[in-house]
Amino acid sequence: MPTASPSVIGTAAAGKQLTGLSGSWGGFGAITYHFQWYRCNAAGASCLSIHGATSPTFALGVRDIGKTLGLRVSASDSTGSTSAFASLVGPIAPKRPLLESTAQPVATGPPVMGKTVEVTTGTWSPVPANLSYVWERCNANGRACAAIPRATSSLYTIANADLGHALLAVVQASNGPTIQNAFSTSTPAVVGSSVKGPSSTIGPVVSGPTEAGQLLVAATGIWKGVGPVVFTYKWYRCNLAGAACALIAGAKTSNYTPGAKDVGDTIGLTLQVGDSTGAAVAYASLVGPVAAAGATLTPTSAPTISGTARAGGELTVDDGLWSAKSTYSYGWLRCNVNGRLCATIPGATSSTYRPSSADTGHALIALVTATAAGIKQPAFSAATDPIT
């Protein structure tokens, strides 16, 4: 799902052009986008896809007058594809109108039951003498809208009946007998007051060579939030047990290049994620230990664990890929649920490990040590889910 929804900009009048913006999306690998425009009635219902309208821009014509326009953006990455909808735009004015909406009104405020949302006036040409408002309750995609009785202020307090619905305001501008309506942007679907912060289906992942001077890159994972989702990155230098972690000053972006101070240590990433309802924290698996710059033995692909993360199951770690032909030895570590504060599990020195009741509630990490030409280099696997 997008971390910031698709949107449409442009003047809502025949003869003008609308431009769709894809929004911001979290994902893995390159993201590709597909656009599809829809023509809907004045209530944002009975939407029909417009044949051939699959580019980010759309030229408004006579057939669009009095209608609203919708846009669906489909995004694809290495894990699959999903879609999201931009807010409706319109109703579309005729060519050379006496009054036209040049920038869409915007609905602001947390879409949470009991909270208040507000709509801006938008931008009009010429400036209207009067403005009035009607709030509408729509489906979760901001379509098929109906007026909310007595909701005729620029402010609206969200009610129980709005749960699961998107909200928008129709702003009516007038100059004497000339009247033109404009849909505001829609809110995300309203959630209950108990929702506190975004949630993830896939957490953050750090990738890249664990060698001084080589770039590490963080992917945020896939998050679902209410309104725009904002990420804050904090990188930490930890010891071999994933403990004694110290915040790395100035490391505040999705990239980090380990230096000489990191050699022999592990690197951890904490991702702080916020939306209009609150905040959450997620942890990427530790990477490392960091090899010295120019080391002749380094992992080119970290070891990975497969199997069943439950007591009585069996886990297996592969060797990963290395820069030189090597022999391998193994160790297993029992960590907290975030994959930190790890302790070596006595006797666990095989590439396979059967979790026991002592592991319940803990994440596990495998430590693969490669040996080539008398040189040893360890590498952490990603952490398992907590053992059930």
MARTOR-557637 format. One record per residue: y, z, x of N, C-alpha, C in turn; residue in one letter; residue number from 1. Coordinates in steps of 0.05 Angstrom, whole numbers, plus 5000, padded with zeros to 4 digits. Each point is the difference from the previous one (the first is absolute). Last residue first. Layout:
   n.v   n.w   n.u  ca.v  ca.w  ca.u   c.v   c.w   c.u  residuo  num
     Y     Z     X     Y     Z     X     Y     Z     X        a  NUM
...
***
This chain:
   n.v   n.w   n.u  ca.v  ca.w  ca.u   c.v   c.w   c.u  residuo  num
  4602  5372  5146  4995  5013  4974  4973  5013  5001        t  388
  5079  4971  5077  4972  5000  4993  4997  5015  4973        i  387
  5090  4945  5030  4988  5026  5001  4971  5000  4989        p  386
  5030  4909  5041  5010  5016  4978  4988  5028  5003        d  385
  5005  4952  5092  4987  4996  4974  5017  5014  4978        t  384
  5043  4962  5093  4988  5023  4987  4986  4991  4974        a  383
  5012  4935  5087  5015  5010  4978  4985  5023  4987        a  382
  4979  4988  5101  4997  4984  4976  5021  5010  4980        s  381
  5011  5010  5110  4994  5012  4973  4994  4978  4980        f  380
  4985  5000  5111  5015  4989  4977  4992  5013  4974        a  379
  4995  5008  5121  4991  5007  4973  5018  4986  4979        p  378
  4968  4979  5106  5023  5000  4982  4990  5007  4972        q  377
  4970  4993  5116  4995  5009  4972  5025  4999  4984        k  376
  4954  4955  5096  5024  5007  4985  4992  5008  4972        i  375
  4939  4964  5068  5008  5027  5007  5025  5010  4985        g  374
  4962  4914  4983  5007  5001  5028  5011  5027  5008        a  373
  4992  5001  4902  4997  4974  5014  5010  5004  5029        a  372
  4983  5055  4897  4999  5003  5029  4995  4972  5012        t  371
  5037  5052  4900  4989  4977  5015  5001  5006  5030        a  370
  4999  5062  4905  5009  4998  5028  4986  4977  5013        t  369
  5026  5038  4895  4983  4982  5016  5012  4998  5028        v  368
  5005  5067  4909  5013  4994  5025  4980  4984  5017        l  367
  5019  5024  4888  4981  4994  5022  5016  4994  5025        a  366
  5023  5060  4906  5007  4979  5019  4978  4997  5021        i  365
  5019  5048  4893  4985  4997  5025  5010  4977  5016        l  364
  5037  5074  4918  4997  4973  5009  4986  5000  5027        a  363
  4988  5078  4921  5011  4992  5026  4998  4969  5003        h  362
  4963  5052  4927  5028  5004  4999  5015  4991  5025        g  361
  4899  5021  5012  5012  4996  4973  5030  5006  5001        t  360
  4932  5011  5072  5021  4979  5002  5014  4996  4973        d  359
  4926  5060  5013  5023  5010  5017  5023  4980  5001        a  358
  4916  4980  4958  5017  5016  4983  5025  5011  5015        s  357
  4960  4914  5044  4987  5023  4988  5020  5015  4982        s  356
  4984  4893  5045  5017  5022  4993  4984  5022  4986        p  355
  4965  4928  5072  4995  5008  4972  5018  5024  4994        r  354
  5003  4913  5075  5004  5028  4995  4995  5005  4970        y  353
  4991  4921  5090  4997  5008  4972  5003  5030  4997        t  352
  5006  4960  5084  5017  4982  4985  4997  5005  4970        s  351
  4984  5082  5068  4988  4974  4994  5020  4983  4985        s  350
  5008  5094  5028  5005  4982  5022  4986  4973  4997        t  349
  5018  5104  4960  5003  4974  4987  5008  4979  5020        a  348
  4988  5096  5018  4975  4986  4998  5002  4973  4987        g  347
  5079  5067  4980  4980  5004  5021  4974  4983  4994        p  346
  5102  4976  4972  4976  5010  4987  4977  5003  5020        i  345
  5112  5004  5013  4975  4986  5006  4977  5014  4986        t  344
  5101  5001  4961  4983  5015  5019  4974  4985  5003        a  343
  5112  4985  4961  4971  4993  5002  4986  5018  5020        c  342
  5094  4981  4952  4989  5026  5007  4969  4999  5002        l  341
  5036  4921  4942  5013  5014  5023  4985  5026  5005        r  340
  4988  4935  4925  4991  4988  5026  5014  5012  5024        g  339
  5010  5026  4906  5018  4980  5009  4991  4987  5026        n  338
  4954  5073  4957  4999  4977  4982  5018  4977  5008        v  337
  4964  5061  5080  5009  5007  4973  5001  4975  4982        n  336
  4926  4999  5076  5029  5003  4999  5009  5010  4973        c  335
  4913  4983  5076  5005  5009  4973  5030  5008  4999        r  334
  4939  4929  5067  5019  5022  4996  5004  5006  4971        l  333
  4927  4949  5077  5010  5001  4973  5018  5025  4998        w  332
  4958  4926  5081  5005  5027  4991  5012  4999  4972        g  331
  4947  4932  5082  5012  5006  4974  5004  5030  4996        y  330
  4986  4909  5077  4991  5026  4991  5017  5009  4977        s  329
  4975  4901  5058  5015  5017  4982  4986  5027  4996        y  328
  5016  4905  5071  4980  5018  4987  5016  5020  4984        t  327
  5036  4897  5026  4999  5029  5005  4974  5012  4990        s  326
  5069  4907  5024  4973  5007  4992  4995  5029  5008        k  325
  5101  4972  4980  4979  4995  5021  4973  5009  4989        a  324
  5079  5006  4947  5010  4980  5018  4980  4994  5023        s  323
  4972  5034  4898  5013  5010  5024  5007  4977  5019        w  322
  4972  5033  4889  5001  4978  5020  5016  5009  5024        l  321
  4938  5062  4927  5025  4986  5002  4998  4977  5020        g  320
  4927  5058  4970  5013  5005  5026  5029  4990  5001        d  319
  4951  5039  4909  4995  4978  5019  5016  5005  5026        d  318
  4960  5074  4927  5023  4988  5013  4992  4977  5017        v  317
  4960  5057  4909  4994  4986  5024  5026  4989  5011        t  316
  4955  5078  4924  5022  4984  5010  4992  4987  5026        l  315
  4951  5048  4906  4998  4992  5029  5024  4982  5006        e  314
  4974  5086  4924  5001  4971  5005  4998  4994  5030        g  313
  5005  5089  4965  4973  4989  4996  5000  4970  5003        g  312
  5091  5040  4975  4980  5016  5012  4972  4989  4994        a  311
  5080  4931  5000  4992  5023  4984  4978  5015  5016        r  310
  5046  4905  5009  5015  5024  5008  4994  5023  4982        a  309
  4947  4906  5033  5007  5016  4977  5012  5027  5009        t  308
  5002  4901  5055  4981  5018  4989  5012  5017  4977        g  307
  5044  4955  5096  4990  4990  4974  4979  5021  4990        s  306
  5088  4988  5077  4978  5016  4989  4991  4987  4974        i  305
  5050  4961  5096  5002  5005  4971  4975  5015  4991        t  304
  5064  4976  5098  4974  5005  4986  5005  5006  4970        p  303
  5073  4939  5050  4991  5028  4999  4973  5002  4987        a  302
  5041  4918  5058  4996  5006  4972  4987  5027  4998        s  301
  5024  4972  5083  5016  4979  4987  4997  5002  4970        t  300
  4992  5075  5085  4989  4989  4976  5018  4978  4988        p  299
  4991  5022  5108  5015  5008  4975  4985  4989  4976        t  298
  5001  5002  5115  4981  5005  4978  5016  5011  4976        l  297
  5044  4977  5081  4980  4979  4999  4980  5004  4978        t  296
  5109  5028  5005  4973  5011  5004  4979  4977  4998        a  295
  5101  5001  4991  4985  4983  5018  4971  5009  5005        g  294
  5062  5074  4965  5008  4972  5000  4984  4985  5020        a  293
  4954  5086  4959  5023  4994  5017  5006  4970  4998        a  292
  4955  5048  4915  4993  4992  5028  5025  4994  5016        a  291
  4982  5065  4909  5015  4978  5012  4992  4996  5029        v  290
  4933  5041  4922  5021  5007  5018  5013  4976  5013        p  289
  4995  4985  4911  5000  5008  5028  4972  5009  5008        g  288
  5052  5005  4900  4991  4978  5018  5002  5010  5029        v  287
  4992  5045  4892  5008  5001  5028  4991  4975  5015        l  286
  5015  4994  4894  4981  5011  5019  5012  4999  5028        s  285
  5068  5008  4919  4982  4980  5011  4980  5014  5019        a  284
  5053  5044  4913  4995  5001  5029  4982  4976  5007        y  283
  5076  5035  4917  4973  4989  5007  4998  4998  5030        a  282
  5064  5045  4911  4996  4997  5029  4972  4989  5004        v  281
  5081  5001  4916  4973  5006  5009  4999  4996  5030        a  280
  5079  5014  4912  4991  4991  5026  4971  5008  5005        a  279
  5069  4979  4907  4994  5020  5021  4991  4987  5026        g  278
  5031  4954  4918  4989  5024  4989  4995  5022  5021        t  277
  5033  4908  5016  5019  5014  4983  4990  5026  4988        s  276
  4957  4971  5092  5009  4982  4978  5019  5017  4983        d  275
  4950  5003  5108  5015  5010  4978  5005  4979  4978        g  274
  4941  5032  5097  5003  4979  4980  5014  5012  4975        v  273
  4971  5015  5113  5012  5013  4976  5008  4978  4981        q  272
  4928  5008  5086  5016  4983  4983  5010  5016  4976        l  271
  4959  5014  5107  5004  5012  4973  5019  4983  4985        t  270
  4933  4988  5092  5022  4991  4983  4999  5016  4974        l  269
  4961  5010  5111  4997  5003  4971  5025  4990  4985        g  268
  4943  4995  5103  5024  4995  4985  4994  5002  4970        i  267
  4956  5042  5100  4997  4984  4975  5026  4998  4986        t  266
  4981  5013  5111  5004  5013  4974  4993  4981  4977        d  265
  4998  4974  5093  4981  5022  4997  5003  5015  4974        g  264
  5084  4947  5029  4974  4995  5012  4982  5025  4999        v  263
  5095  4991  4972  4979  5000  4980  4972  4997  5012        d  262
  5085  4996  5050  4996  5027  4990  4977  5002  4980        k  261
  5029  4915  5035  4984  5016  5019  4995  5028  4991        a  260
  5019  4936  4920  5009  4999  5027  4983  5017  5018        g  259
  4995  4943  4897  4995  5023  5017  5010  4996  5028        p  258
  5038  4957  4908  4988  4992  5026  4995  5024  5017        t  257
  5014  4975  4888  5004  5019  5022  4985  4990  5025        y  256
  5037  4973  4889  4989  4993  5026  5004  5022  5020        n  255
  5034  5000  4909  4972  4994  4996  4986  4993  5027        s  254
  5086  5066  5003  4994  4974  4987  4970  4996  4998        t  253
  5049  5073  5046  5004  5002  4971  4995  4974  4985        k  252
  5005  5058  5097  4979  4982  4990  5000  5001  4969        a  251
  5058  5055  5057  5009  4973  4998  4979  4980  4990        g  250
  4963  5090  5040  5028  4996  4994  5007  4970  4999        a  249
  4906  5049  4980  5011  4983  5021  5029  4993  4992        i  248
  4936  5089  4975  5015  4977  4989  5012  4985  5024        l  247
  4910  5058  5009  5029  5003  5004  5013  4974  4990        a  246
  4900  5060  4993  5015  4975  4996  5030  5005  5002        c  245
  4911  5053  5012  5024  5003  5016  5017  4975  4998        a  244
  4904  4975  4974  5015  5025  4995  5024  5000  5018        a  243
  4922  4940  4998  5017  4994  4978  5016  5024  4992        g  242
  4941  4993  5076  4989  5012  4976  5017  4994  4975        a  241
  5025  4973  5088  4975  4986  4995  4986  5012  4975        l  240
  5106  5010  5001  4980  5002  5021  4974  4987  4992        n  239
  5098  4965  4965  4981  5022  4996  4981  5001  5023        c  238
  5099  4956  4960  4983  5000  5024  4982  5025  4997        r  237
  5055  4939  4920  4994  5025  5014  4982  4995  5024        y  236
  5072  4949  4920  4979  4998  5020  4998  5026  5016        w  235
  5041  4964  4900  5002  5020  5021  4976  4998  5018        k  234
  5058  4943  4914  4979  5001  5021  5006  5022  5019        y  233
  5022  4969  4892  5012  5012  5024  4977  5005  5020        t  232
  5021  4939  4902  4982  5010  5020  5017  5011  5024        f  231
  5007  4975  4886  5014  5001  5025  4982  5014  5021        v  230
  5000  4945  4897  4985  5019  5017  5012  4998  5028        v  229
  5039  4976  4894  4996  4993  5028  4986  5022  5015        p  228
  4979  5008  4900  5024  4990  5012  4994  4993  5029        g  227
  4930  5056  4972  5018  4995  4978  5027  4992  5012        v  226
  4899  4985  5047  5021  5019  4994  5016  4993  4976        g  225
  4908  4978  5069  5011  4996  4973  5020  5022  4995        k  224
  4951  4950  5093  5011  5022  4985  5009  4992  4973        w  223
  4940  4971  5096  5008  4991  4973  5007  5024  4983        i  222
  5009  4986  5112  4979  5002  4980  5011  4990  4974        g  221
  5047  5001  5087  5004  5022  4981  4976  5005  4982        t  220
  5001  4964  5103  5001  4988  4973  5001  5023  4981        a  219
  5027  4993  5110  4991  5015  4976  5002  4982  4976        a  218
  4990  4985  5113  5013  4992  4975  4987  5015  4977        v  217
  5013  4999  5117  4985  5009  4977  5016  4993  4975        l  216
  5003  4958  5107  5012  5007  4974  4979  5010  4980        l  215
  5002  5010  5112  4991  4981  4979  5008  5011  4972        q  214
  5015  5047  5084  5014  4975  5002  4992  4979  4979        g  213
  4930  5074  5024  5028  5003  5005  5013  4973  5003        a  212
  4914  5009  4940  5006  4998  5028  5031  5002  5004        e  211
  4931  4984  4921  5008  5028  5007  5003  5001  5031        t  210
  5011  4914  4926  4987  5011  5024  5010  5028  5007        p  209
  5002  4969  4897  5012  4991  5025  4985  5012  5024        g  208
  5020  5034  4891  4984  4981  5015  5015  4992  5025        s  207
  4996  5076  4910  5013  4992  5025  4981  4981  5016        v  206
  5015  5032  4890  4982  4993  5022  5017  4992  5024        v  205
  5008  5054  4893  5011  4986  5023  4979  4996  5022        p  204
  4963  5008  4899  5019  5014  5016  5010  4985  5024        g  203
  4963  4973  4898  4993  4997  5028  5022  5013  5017        i  202
  5007  5010  4910  4972  4993  4998  4989  4994  5028        t  201
  5086  5067  4965  4989  4978  5015  4971  4994  4993        s  200
  5099  5047  4955  4972  5004  5008  4990  4975  5013        s  199
  5103  5055  4977  4982  4977  4999  4972  5007  5009        p  198
  5070  5073  4953  4996  4984  5024  4980  4978  4997        g  197
  5002  5070  4929  5017  5008  5023  4993  4983  5024        k  196
  4985  5015  4885  4996  4982  5022  5020  5007  5023        v  195
  4999  5043  4913  4982  5012  5019  4995  4981  5024        s  194
  5052  4978  4920  5015  5017  5019  4982  5013  5021        s  193
  4974  4904  4955  5005  5028  4991  5013  5016  5022        g  192
  5018  4892  4993  4978  5019  5006  5007  5028  4990        v  191
  5029  4888  4982  5007  5028  5000  4975  5017  5005        v  190
  5017  4898  5037  4988  5014  4978  5005  5030  5002        a  189
  5072  4943  5051  4970  5001  5000  4990  5015  4975        p  188
  5092  4954  4984  4990  5021  5017  4970  4996  5004        t  187
  5070  4917  4984  4983  5020  4986  4992  5022  5020        s  186
  5093  4936  4996  4973  5003  5013  4985  5021  4984        t  185
  5069  4957  4938  5001  5014  5026  4972  4997  5014        s  184
  5044  4930  4927  4980  5020  5005  5006  5013  5027        f  183
  5074  4953  4935  4985  4998  5025  4980  5022  5002        a  182
  5071  4940  4924  4983  5022  5008  4988  4996  5027        n  181
  5094  4965  4944  4977  4993  5016  4985  5025  5009        q  180
  5088  4957  4932  4981  5021  5005  4977  4989  5018        i  179
  5106  4978  4955  4979  4991  5019  4983  5024  5007        t  178
  5080  5003  4944  4976  4992  4985  4977  4991  5018        p  177
  5069  5060  5048  5006  4990  4973  4974  4992  4986        g  176
  4970  5022  5082  5028  4994  5003  5008  4987  4973        n  175
  4909  5062  5041  5015  4984  4981  5029  4996  5008        s  174
  4889  5035  5028  5028  4996  5009  5014  4983  4979        a  173
  4905  5065  5010  5014  4979  4985  5030  5000  5008        q  172
  4898  5034  5040  5029  5004  5001  5013  4976  4986        v  171
  4900  5050  5000  5014  4975  4995  5030  5006  4999        v  170
  4916  5054  5052  5023  5001  4982  5010  4971  4997        a  169
  4899  5049  5025  5023  4984  5009  5022  5003  4979        l  168
  4894  5043  5034  5024  5001  4984  5021  4981  5012        l  167
  4884  5017  4997  5024  4994  5015  5024  5001  4981        a  166
  4906  5056  4983  5016  4977  4994  5022  4996  5021        h  165
  4937  5075  4996  4984  4976  5004  5016  4974  4995        g  164
  5039  5084  4954  4979  5002  5020  4984  4974  5002        l  163
  5073  5024  4936  5004  4980  5021  4978  5000  5021        d  162
  5010  5062  4925  4991  4974  4991  5002  4978  5021        a  161
  5034  5090  5014  4971  4999  5001  4989  4972  4992        n  160
  5100  5000  5038  4985  5015  4980  4970  4997  5003        a  159
  5100  4990  5060  4973  4989  4995  4985  5020  4982        i  158
  5107  4979  5005  4982  5021  5008  4972  4992  4991        t  157
  5093  4941  5024  4978  5005  4982  4982  5021  5011        y  156
  5107  4946  5009  4980  5020  5009  4978  5003  4980        l  155
  5073  4943  4984  4991  4991  5026  4980  5019  5013        s  154
  5003  4993  4893  5018  5009  5021  4991  4987  5027        s  153
  4955  4999  4911  5022  4980  5002  5021  5009  5020        t  152
  4906  5024  4945  5004  5000  5029  5021  4980  5008        a  151
  4962  5016  4910  5022  5018  5007  5004  5003  5031        r  150
  4908  4955  4974  5021  5009  4981  5019  5020  5012        p  149
  4950  4923  5054  4995  5028  4995  5022  5010  4981        i  148
  4958  4896  5015  5022  5018  5002  4992  5029  4993        a  147
  4932  4928  5045  5011  5006  4973  5022  5021  5003        a  146
  4934  4921  5063  5018  5023  4997  5009  5004  4971        c  145
  4936  4942  5066  4995  5008  4972  5016  5025  4993        a  144
  4992  4995  5103  4999  4978  4981  4996  5012  4971        r  143
  4996  5045  5091  5028  4993  4992  5001  4977  4981        g  142
  4920  5044  5035  5010  4979  5017  5029  4992  4993        n  141
  4949  5067  4951  5002  5009  5028  5012  4979  5019        a  140
  5030  4991  4898  4974  5007  5012  5004  5007  5030        n  139
  5084  5022  4940  4984  4976  5006  4971  5008  5009        c  138
  5100  5036  4949  4975  5009  5011  4981  4976  5002        r  137
  5115  5011  5000  4975  4990  4988  4976  5011  5015        e  136
  5116  5017  4979  4976  5004  5017  4975  4990  4985        w  135
  5109  4974  4995  4976  5007  4984  4976  5002  5019        v  134
  5119  4993  5002  4973  5003  5012  4979  5006  4979        y  133
  5109  4954  5023  4984  5019  4984  4971  4999  5011        s  132
  5111  4968  5025  4972  5001  5007  4986  5020  4981        l  131
  5100  4937  5010  4984  5021  4990  4971  4998  5009        n  130
  5069  4940  5031  5017  5021  4989  4984  5024  4991        a  129
  4969  4933  5082  5001  5003  4971  5019  5022  4991        p  128
  5003  4931  5087  4996  5028  4994  5002  5004  4970        v  127
  4972  4902  5024  5021  5018  5011  4993  5029  4993        p  126
  4932  4981  5029  5022  4981  5004  5007  4987  4973        s  125
  4944  5095  5045  5005  4979  4979  5023  4982  5009        w  124
  4921  5081  5035  5024  4985  5006  5003  4977  4981        t  123
  4951  5103  4988  4996  4974  5011  5026  4987  5007        g  122
  4985  5091  4966  5011  4979  4982  4991  4972  5009        t  121
  4938  5089  5016  5026  4990  5009  5009  4978  4981        t  120
  4932  5084  4976  5003  4972  5005  5028  4993  5009        v  119
  4926  5091  4998  5027  4989  4995  5000  4970  5007        e  118
  4929  5094  4977  5005  4974  5014  5028  4990  4991        v  117
  4946  5102  5002  5019  4982  4989  5002  4975  5017        t  116
  4915  5076  4979  5022  4992  5017  5018  4980  4986        k  115
  4919  5032  4960  5020  5021  5001  5023  4994  5018        g  114
  4911  4949  5021  5006  5012  4974  5019  5024  5003        m  113
  5004  4919  5069  4983  5024  4996  5008  5013  4973        v  112
  5033  4923  5067  4987  4995  4974  4979  5022  4994        p  111
  5096  5002  5060  4971  5003  5001  4987  4996  4973        p  110
  5092  4949  5030  4991  5026  4993  4970  5002  5000        g  109
  5066  4911  4977  4995  5018  5023  4991  5027  4989        t  108
  5017  4888  4973  4992  5026  4990  4992  5018  5023        a  107
  5068  4909  4994  4978  5014  5014  4995  5027  4987        v  106
  5047  4893  4978  5002  5030  4999  4975  5013  5012        p  105
  5026  4901  5033  4986  5014  4979  5007  5030  5001        q  104
  5063  4915  5027  4982  5019  5014  4988  5019  4979        a  103
  5053  4930  4970  4996  4989  5026  4984  5019  5018        t  102
  5019  4974  4890  4991  5021  5018  4994  4988  5028        s  101
  5073  4961  4923  4973  4999  5011  4995  5023  5019        e  100
  5070  4946  4921  4994  5026  5012  4971  4999  5011        l   99
  5038  4923  4962  5025  5015  5001  4997  5028  5013        l   98
  4936  4915  5027  5005  5019  4979  5027  5013  5003        p   97
  4945  4919  5043  5029  5006  4998  5007  5019  4978        r   96
  4904  4973  4985  5017  4990  5022  5029  5006  4995        k   95
  4935  5067  4951  5003  4971  5002  5016  4992  5025        p   94
  4943  5093  5001  5024  4989  4986  5000  4969  5003        a   93
  4915  5074  5001  5014  4980  5015  5023  4988  4983        i   92
  4958  5104  4993  4996  4972  4990  5019  4981  5015        p   91
  4961  5052  5063  5010  4985  4977  5011  5019  4980        g   90
  4920  5014  5076  5028  4992  5003  5008  4984  4975        v   89
  4917  5078  5033  5010  4977  4985  5029  4994  5005        l   88
  4941  5051  5075  5013  5005  4974  5008  4974  4987        s   87
  4917  4995  5067  5029  5006  5001  5010  5006  4972        a   86
  4896  5014  5034  5019  4985  4984  5029  5009  5006        f   85
  4895  4994  5052  5021  5018  4990  5021  4982  4986        a   84
  4889  4998  5046  5024  4988  4989  5019  5021  4990        s   83
  4912  4981  5077  5009  5015  4977  5027  4988  4991        t   82
  4906  4985  5073  5026  4993  4989  5006  5017  4976        s   81
  4937  5010  5098  4999  4989  4973  5028  4993  4991        g   80
  4975  5033  5089  4984  5016  4982  4998  4989  4972        t   79
  5053  4963  5073  4972  4999  5008  4982  5016  4982        s   78
  5088  4967  4954  4996  5007  5028  4970  5000  5006        d   77
  5081  4967  4919  4972  5001  5010  5001  5008  5030        s   76
  5063  4998  4900  4999  5003  5029  4971  5003  5009        a   75
  5067  4963  4911  4973  5007  5009  5000  5002  5031        s   74
  5077  5003  4915  4995  4995  5028  4972  5010  5007        v   73
  5062  4968  4907  4978  5015  5012  4996  4992  5029        r   72
  5084  4996  4920  4988  4991  5026  4978  5019  5007        l   71
  5068  4966  4909  4985  5020  5014  4988  4988  5025        g   70
  5085  4985  4921  4983  4988  5020  4986  5023  5015        l   69
  5047  4981  4895  4999  5016  5025  4980  4987  5019        t   68
  5063  4950  4920  4975  5011  5008  5004  5020  5023        k   67
  5069  4944  4961  4992  5020  4980  4973  5014  5007        g   66
  5014  4910  5049  5022  5013  4986  4990  5019  4978        i   65
  4947  4939  5058  5000  5029  5005  5022  5014  4985        d   64
  4985  4904  5000  4978  5013  4986  5000  5030  5004        r   63
  5063  4943  5045  5006  5003  4972  4978  5015  4985        v   62
  5000  5021  5103  5007  4976  4985  5006  5006  4971        g   61
  4989  5044  5110  5002  5005  4971  5010  4975  4985        l   60
  4944  5015  5096  5025  4988  4989  5000  5003  4969        a   59
  4951  5057  5085  4995  4987  4975  5027  4990  4989        f   58
  4943  5040  5097  5024  4993  4985  4993  4986  4974        t   57
  4932  5027  5064  5017  5024  4997  5025  4995  4984        p   56
  4914  4941  4978  5015  5005  5024  5017  5024  4996        s   55
  4942  4956  4934  4985  5017  5018  5015  5004  5027        t   54
  4998  4947  4903  5021  5018  5010  4988  5022  5017        a   53
  4951  4930  4951  5012  4990  5025  5021  5019  5011        g   52
  4980  5014  4899  4983  4982  5017  5016  4991  5025        h   51
  5012  5092  4947  5014  4974  5001  4985  4983  5020        i   50
  4964  5085  4934  5005  4990  5027  5013  4973  5000        s   49
  5014  5072  4921  4983  4978  5008  5006  4991  5028        l   48
  5016  5089  4925  5006  4987  5025  4979  4979  5007        c   47
  5025  5066  4923  4991  4972  4997  5005  4984  5025        s   46
  5063  5083  4997  4972  4997  4991  4994  4970  4998        a   45
  5087  5045  5017  4982  5002  5023  4971  4999  4993        g   44
  5077  4988  4942  4990  5028  5002  4982  5004  5024        a   43
  5038  4914  4976  5023  5018  5006  4991  5029  5001        a   42
  4926  4929  5026  5020  5000  4979  5021  5021  5007        n   41
  4949  4949  5080  4994  5019  4979  5021  4999  4978        c   40
  4956  4946  5094  5021  4999  4980  4991  5017  4976        r   39
  4973  4999  5112  4992  5000  4972  5026  4998  4982        y   38
  4959  4982  5111  5022  5006  4981  4990  4997  4972        w   37
  4954  5020  5103  4997  4987  4974  5022  5009  4981        q   36
  4966  5002  5114  5019  5005  4979  4993  4985  4975        f   35
  4952  5042  5097  5000  4978  4980  5018  5008  4977        h   34
  4978  5031  5112  5011  5005  4973  4998  4974  4983        y   33
  4955  5057  5095  5010  4975  4988  5007  5005  4971        t   32
  4982  5060  5098  5002  5000  4971  5012  4973  4991        i   31
  4943  5042  5093  5022  4984  4988  4998  5000  4970        a   30
  4956  5085  5043  5001  4972  5009  5023  4986  4987        g   29
  4978  5081  4947  4987  4997  5026  5000  4970  5008        f   28
  5070  5064  4933  4974  4986  5001  4989  4999  5029        g   27
  5092  5022  4926  4983  5011  5021  4973  4985  5000        g   26
  5101  4965  4964  4972  5006  4995  4988  5013  5025        w   25
  5101  4971  4946  4987  5010  5024  4971  5008  4993        s   24
  5064  4920  4951  4998  5029  5003  4987  5008  5026        g   23
  5024  4909  4966  4973  5010  4998  4997  5030  4999        s   22
  5078  4934  4959  4995  5014  5026  4973  5014  4997        l   21
  5054  4911  4948  4982  5023  4999  4996  5011  5028        g   20
  5081  4942  4946  4984  5003  5024  4983  5025  4999        t   19
  5060  4924  4932  4990  5027  5005  4983  4999  5025        l   18
  5083  4933  4960  4974  5004  5013  4994  5029  5003        q   17
  5063  4933  4928  5001  5017  5024  4971  5004  5010        k   16
  5020  4951  4920  5013  4986  5021  5002  5016  5026        g   15
  4993  5055  4911  4989  4973  5004  5017  4985  5021        a   14
  4998  5107  5005  5012  4979  4983  4987  4973  5007        a   13
  5002  5098  5042  4982  4994  4978  5014  4980  4981        a   12
  5006  5020  5111  5015  5000  4975  4983  4991  4977        t   11
  4961  5051  5092  5012  4975  4991  5015  5004  4974        g   10
  4909  5050  5051  5029  4999  5002  5010  4973  4990        i    9
  4906  5070  4996  5012  4973  4995  5030  5003  5003        v    8
  4903  5057  5036  5025  4999  4985  5010  4972  4998        s    7
  4907  5071  5027  5014  4974  5001  5025  5001  4983        p    6
  4967  5094  5038  4992  4979  4981  5014  4974  5005        s    5
  4969  5076  5071  5025  4994  4985  4995  4976  4984        a    4
  4928  5033  5041  5015  5025  5005  5028  4997  4989        t    3
  4908  4947  4963  5024  4999  5017  5012  5028  5003        p    2
  4893  4984  4990  5024  5000  4983  5025  5000  5018        m    1
***
